[in-house]
Amino acid sequence: MTVTSPSIAAPQALFPGRWVGAASLVVGPLLVLAGVLLRMRFSFFFPAQLSAYERHPRLMTASYSLVSAGWALLWPGVALLAARIGARFRELAVWGGALTVLGLFARVFHAGVDHADFQLVTAQGAVSAARTVSETYGAFHVFSTLNAAIMSGWILLAVGAYRAQVLGPLRAAALGLVSAMPLGVLKGTTAGSVAAAAGLCVALVPLGVAAWRTGPTPRAATVVGRLVLVGVVATAMFCFGQAG
């Protein structure tokens, strides 16, 4: 009798589904890691990040865009991972999955603030933008209540994934490292940032690949059709967004 890994044998969630969840687990972590590495040579604190944008706008735009896209695209993968954990430990799955997704929402909000601050650099210059950011940095926003979720969600997911035997001890520990990723706006790269992003890749990318390989393989025509559909929809959404 063939023995199947618990991470593969768990029931398939109807939503987000095997293919969407697996793509999220593979693409999301790689985007975060790539974006973090792109701004590695600049100092961590916000004045240096604004100055770096003034001098290297395309590089910094690419860096922050990759990271924010990676966080946004991770939610289906988190949902799939939580479903796998929930097959054995429902409470850990619910709390870990919910807090992690809420933390992803908060990170996307921070990305919006980053974008607005960079536009200040374009309009006023880095020095003036840094002054404005400094004066408004502690302003209240509702997403500040989710700062704890950003950190604790990944730890709960890591514990749940280990206890449910979805991840082994090393990869579960790597997933827990994601909680060390700096939070807030205009954060540069530190050694901890690289470790957290690398841990995300080590923990989730193999899980996504394994999910792709589990279950029936679709016909080539189906795969091509879906890829074309994704390309068309993504292009249409991009054009619609640029229009207004």
Secondary structure, 3 states (H helix, E strand, C coil): CCCCCHHHHCCCCCCCCHHHHHHHHHHHHHHHHHHHHHCCCCCCCHHHHHHHHHHCHHHHHHHHHHHHHHHHHCHHHHHHHHHHHHCCCHHHHHHHHHHHHHHHHHHHHHHHHHHHHHHHHHHHCHHHHHHHHHHHCCCCCHHHHHHHHHHHHHHHHHHHHHHCCCCCHHHHHHHHHHHHCCCCCCCCCCHHHHHHHHHHHHHHHHHHHHHHHCCCCCCHHHHHHHHHHHHHHHHHHHHHHHHC
